[in-house]
Amino acid sequence: MLRDLLRRMKRHFQRIIISTVALAALITLGILVAHYNVTGATGSGATPADSPIDSNAAGPGNCVEYPSLVGTEDHADGSKTYFYELDGNLLPETVGPGQPEPHPCKTNVTNCAPAATYRIDGGEERELGDCVMLLTGIGIPPNISLQKGEQVEIHMMNRSYSAPVSSEPSVLDRAGQSDDGATSTFVANSSGTALITVRGGCIEDPNNTNGTCLVLQISVP
C-alpha cells in the first residue's frame, strides 16, 4: 500500500510541475506579444507614420526640430491650447485641465499637407493653412494684390471646407468653379479689398464645422 501511495503522489506532483511550466510559458508569451504591440509596429516606440508631430515629446534623438511656442489660449473647461510655429505653419496642441505643456517635436516623418493652395493667373502654386490641413479663424490671412482683370484660383485640399466665397463680390467676384466645388476662380473687378473665406473647422476650434475660416485677403489697387 505504501508503494502505491508513493506512486500516486509522484504522479500528482508531476502533473503540478507540468501545469506550472505550461502556465509560465503562456505568461511569457503574453508579455512578448504585448511588448511587440507597443514597440514592434512603430520601431521601438517611434512616431507612427501618419503623424508629422509627436505630441508625447519623443526623446531628443528622435526629434528633428522643436517648434516655437507663439501663444496660448485658456478654455472654460480648464483645458489649454498651445500654439506652436514650425516651418511657417501654426500647430495647435490642446491639453486637459492641470496637464503640463505638451512640448511636441517634429520627427523625421514628412507627410504634411496644406489646407488649400492658390495661384494667380495660372502661375506658381502656393500653400495656405497649417501642416494639418486647417485654416485660421482669427487675425489677417495672407494678403495678395491683384490688378483689375487678374484671376486667382483657389483649390481646397481639405474637402471638409465649403467652397470659398468673396466678402466683396463687386471687388472680387467668382468667375468659375470646378472639381466638385473644390476649385474656385475669382476675378478682380474694381479697386478695394475683399476677404475670401470658407465654412468649417478652424485652427482655434477644429470641431466647429460652422466656423468662418480665413483663406486670403485680396487687394485691388
N, C-alpha and C positions, 0 to 999 in steps of 0.2 A: 504493500500500500504506500509506503514511504517513497518507493521508487516511482510509482505512478504519480504521486503528488508532486514530486520534483519535476517530472516531465511536463505536467500541466503548467506549473509555474514558469518553466523555461519558455514554453510556447507563448504564454501570456506576456512575458517580458519582451519576447521577440516582436510580438505584434505592436507593443507600445513603442519600441525603438523604431520600427518601420513607419508607424504613423507620425512620430515626431520628426523623422527625417523628411517625409513627404510634405508635412506642414511647413517646415523650414524652407524647403525648395520652392513651394508656392509663394511664400512671403518674399523670398529673394527675387523671384520672377516678377512679382507685382512692383517691387521697388525699382527694378530695372526698366519696366515699361513706363512707369510714372516719370522717371528721370529722362527717358527718351522723349516723351511727350512735351516736357518743359524745355529741353535744350536741343534735342536732336533735330527737330524740324527746322529750326532757325539758326543752327550753328552755335551752340553754347550760349543761348540766350540773346543772340543778336537781334537787331530790329527786323520785324517781318518785312518782306519785300514790297508790300503795298503801302508802306508808310515812310515818307521822307523825313519825318521828325520823330525822335524818340522822346516821348514826354516823361519817361521814367528816369531820365538823366543817366544814360549809359556812362560807363567809366571813360576817362579821358582818352584811353586807347581806341575807343570805338567812335569818338566824335571827330568829325572833320572840321566843324566850326560851331561855335556857340553864338546864337542870335543875341542881339542887343535888346534890353528891356526899354520900351519907349513910352509906356503908360500902363495904368491900371484902372479898373472900374469895379466898384463895390455894388453888390446886388442886394435886394431887400431880403432874400432868403439867407443871407450870410455868406453866400459864395462870392468868389472874386475872380475876375478875368484879368489876366496879364497879357499885354500886347507886346510882342517881340517883332523886331525887324531883321530880316535876313535876305540878302541879295535883292533889296528893293521891294520885298514882299512883306505884308503885315500878317503875322501868325498869332492868332488868339489862343490862349490856353486857360481854361476855367477850372478852378479847384473848389471843393466843398468848404463849408464853414470850418474854420480852425486849421485847415490844411496848409502846409508850407508852400512857398513858391515852387513851381514845378521844375525850373531850370532845364528846359528842353535843350536838345543838341541835335545838330544835323549830322547824320551818319553818311556813309558812302552811297546810300540809296538815292537815286536821282529822279525817280518818276514824280514829276511835278507839272501841273497843268494850270494855265490861267483861266479866269472866269470867262474872258472874251478876248477877241482880237479886233483890231481896226486897221484900215488903210485908206489913204487919201488918193482919189483918182487912180486906183489900181496900183499904187506904189508899194513901198515896203510895209510888210505886216508887223504890227506892234502889239504887245500884250497888255491886257488890262486885268486888274484884280490881284489877289494874292495867290500863293502857291497851291492852295487847296480849293481853287475854283470859286472863290467868294469875292463879292464887291463890297465896298464900304457904304455905310448909310449916313455918314457924317462927314463934315469938312467939305473941301473942294476937290472934285475929281480932276484928273489930268486935263489941262487946257490946251486946245489946239486952235489954230487960226485958219480960216478958210476964206478964199476970195469968192466973190459972187459967181455963181455958176459951178464952183467946185463941189465935188461929192465926197462923202465919207461913207465907207462900207463897214458895218459892224457885224461881226459873227459871234454869236453866243456859244461858247464851248460848253457851258453849264446849261443843259436844256431844261433845268427846273425853273429858270427865269422866264418871265414873259418876254414878248417881243419889245424891243426898245421903242420909246416914244420921245418926241421933242416937246419941251415945255413951251416953245415959241414957234409954232408952225410958220408964222409969217417971216421969221428969220431963217429957220431951218426946217424944211418940210420933207416928209418921207417921199422918196422917188420910186421905191420898189421894195419888194420882199420876195425871198426865195428860201429854198432849203427847209420847207415846212415851217417858215417863220423864224428860223434860227439866224438868218442873214437879212439885215435891213440896210437899205441905202438911203442916205439923206442928202439933199442938195441945199446949198446956201443961196437964199433968195434975196435977202436985204441985210443992211447993217444992223448989228445988235448982238446980243448974247443969248444963247439957248443952252439948256441942260438936257442931256439925254439920260433917261432913267429907265429902270425896269422894275417889275414887282417880283419879290422873292425874299429869301433869307439873306440878310446882310451879315457882314463880319460880326457886328455887335450882337446880333440875335439870329443865328442861323436857322432856328426852328420857326421863326415868324415868317411864314410864306406870304404874308400881306405887306411886308416891309417895302419901302421905296429905296432902292439902291442906286447909287450914282455911277454912271458909266463914263460920260465925257462932258466937258464944258466946251462949247463951240463959240468962238468969237469971229464975227464977220465985220471987217472994217468998212 
